[in-house]
Amino acid sequence: MRNFRVTIAFLGTAYHGFQRQDGGLRTVQGEVERAIQKLLGETVTVNGCSRTDAGVHANSFVLNVFLDSTIDERGLQFGLNGVLPPDIAVLSVGSAPDGFHARYCCKGKEYVYLIHNSQIKSPFLADRMYRSWYPIDEKKLDRACKDFIGEHDFKAFCAASCDKDITVREIFDYKVEREGDVVKFTVSGNGFLYNMVRITVGTLLFINDGKLPEDSIPKIIASRDRTLAGKTVPPQGLYLNRVFY
């Protein structure tokens, strides 16, 4: 039995997140496991680097899986790409040591959130970006987002349903930049709480809209009070961009 490290990309629109769900809901994990069963005849459980919410996408998502098959890395990559749905792609396959686990060996992640900042909607971006017509001052938000960097208790920036006892996380970097009509929020850290990225983006949008002062982030962090932070922006703008090992 060999341990394979597999990197995939997926469009999350049609899925209820990565992790397999009760009730037969369609998930990325379920599709990958079905594809392996179809290709190799093996019933397996794949280990993902992260859970993702329904509608969230991934540019680079790492999983690992133990297989009895003698198939090589190239055969597994191209074989899976031949049977997976068109909105899931295998980017690379490599051998991994037996002790490698995609989730527990992960040292950090980088997320990107994309906003189509235009008064005119695009039919091609509806499921891939959040649209906000109100003008976004990306330079102002790039200054404000730096207050997230460092090790903090992010209790105020997680969903009320978050079940983590420890809510301290370290943000390595955060930046906001514009590419034409697209405003890009890029954040990396050693871990993220439930809805944390989407709430930090929503808080920055509140600052942009004048609903919160530009220097409010340190005070919200110190408060540990979710009601003081901004809205939770929709999932379709969020991408897991990189995973660090």
N, C-alpha and C positions, 0 to 999 in steps of 0.2 A: 504494500500500500504506500502510495506517494502523496506528499502534500504539495498541492499546486497553489501558487499565488496568482490570482486573476484580477486584472484591472478592467473595469467596464465603464461605459458611459451610458446614460439613459435619459430619456425625456419622461418625466414623471407624471404627465397629465393624466394618463389612463390608469394610474396605479394608486393604491392606498398605502403608499410608502414602500420602503424596501422590505421591511420585516414581514414574514408570513403572519396572517391574521386569522382569527377564528371566524367562522361563518362563510368561508369560501370567497372572501374578498380578494380581488386580483392584486398581487404584489410582485415586485421585481424579484425577490427571493424565490417566490413560487415559480415564476417563469424560468429562472435559471436552473432550478432543480428539475423542472419538467424537461428542459432542453437536454440536460445531462442524462436523464432517464431515456429520452428518445434516442440520443446519440450513442450511448454506451450501454444502456440496459442496467445501469446502477441506480439504486435508490439512495440518495445522499442528503445530507444537510450541509448547506454552505454557510460559512461564517462571514458576516459582513462587517466592515469597519465601523458602521454607524447605522442607527435607525434614521429614516427620513420621514417627514410628514407627507401626507397625501398631496400630490401636485408638485412636489419639490424635485428638481432635476440634479444630475451629476455629470460633471465633465470628466471626473476621474474618481472612481469608487473602487476600493480594494476589497476583495474577498479571498478566502482560502477554502479549499475543499480537498478531502482525502479520497483518492480513487485507487481501485484495484487494477484498472485497465493499464495496458502497456502503451497506450497512446502517448505520443510525444507532445511537447508544448505547441509546436506549430499545428499539429493535427487537431489538438483540442481547441485552439483559437479559431481556426477556420471551420472546424466541424460545428462548434457552437454558433458561430455567426451564420451558418447555413440553416439552423433550426430555430434560432431565437426570433422573437417578433422584431419588426423593423425599427422600433423605438428603443431597442437595447443592443449595444455593440460591445464586443470583446476587443479591447485595445491592445492587450498584451497578456501573455501567459508565461510564467516562469516557475522553476522549482523553488520550493521553500523548505527550510529545516522543519523537522517534525514538531518542534516547539513553537513554530510561528502560528499566531492567531491574529487574524486581521483586526479584530477589535482590541484585544488586550495588549497587543504589542504596539499599538498606535501611540505616537508621541504628540500628535497635534493635527489640526485640520485647518484648511483655509476655505472660507466661503466667499462667494460673490453674490451680490444682490443687484439686479438690473432694473432700472426704472426708465420707461419710455416717456420722456418729458416733452410732450408735444400736445398742442391743442387738437391735432388731427389724429384719430386712432388709426392703427395699422391692423388689417385683418391677419397679417402674417406673424404678429408678435403677441397676440392676445393670450396665448397659453405659455409664452416664454418670458414675458416681462410684465411687471406691474406698470400701469399707465397712470401718470399724474400730470394733469394739464397745467397746474400752478407752477410758475417759474421757480426752478431750484437754483439756489446760489451755492454751487459746489465748492467754491473756495471757503465760504463761511462754514459749511458743514465739514470740510476737511480739517479746519482748525478745531471745531468742536469735538470731532470724533477722537482726537488725540487724548481726550480725558478718559477714554475707555482703556487705554494702554496701561499695562501693569497688572499686578495681582490684586484683585478686589473681590469682595462679596457681592455677587450679581443677583442677589435675591429679588431686587426690584425689577430685574429684567428677565424674569422667567414667568411662564404661565402659572396661574393659580393652582393648576393640577399637577405641577412639577412635584415629584415625590423624592427628590434628592435631599438627604440630610445635610450634606456639605454643599454649599452653593458658592464657594470660593473658586474662581478660575483665573488663569493668567491670559491676558490678551497680548500677543506678541507685536502686532501691528494693525493699524486701521487707517484706511485712506478712502477719500471720495474724489472721483475725477469724472470729467465729462468727455464723451466721444460723440460729437454731433448732438443728436437728440437723446442720446442714451447717457444716463448718469449711473456710474458704477461704484458700488460700495464694496470694498475688499477688506475682509477681516480674518486674521489668523490667531489661533490660540491653542492652549494645551487641552481644551475641552469646552463644550458649550452646553448650557442648560436647555430645557425644552422651550422652544420659541425664542431663545435668547437673541439670535441674530436678527430675527424679524422684529423684535421689540426695540433693539438698539436702532435699527433703521427707522422704525416708526417714531422713536424719540427724536432722532435727527430731523425728521420731516416736521415734527412739531416745532422744533427750533427754527427751521426754515420758514414756517408759516407764521411765526411770531407768537405761537401758543405757549412757548417756553423760552426763557432767556438763554442766550448763547452759553453762559457759564453754569447752566443748571445741572449738568451731568454729575459732577462730584457730589453735589448735595443729594441727588436722587440715589446715587450709589450708597451714600452714608445712611440714608433713610431706611433702606431695605423694604421700601413700600412700593408695591407694583402700581398702585393707583396714581403715583406721582410721575410715572414714566409715560411715554407715548403709546400710540396704538400698536397693535400687532398687524404688520402689513401682510398682504395675501401671499400664499406660498409660491405662486407661479414665477415670481422674480428670483427665487433662491436657487443657487447651484452649489453643491459641494464641489469645490474646484481642485483641491489637492489634499493628499493625506501624507503625513510625515511619519517616518519610521526611523 
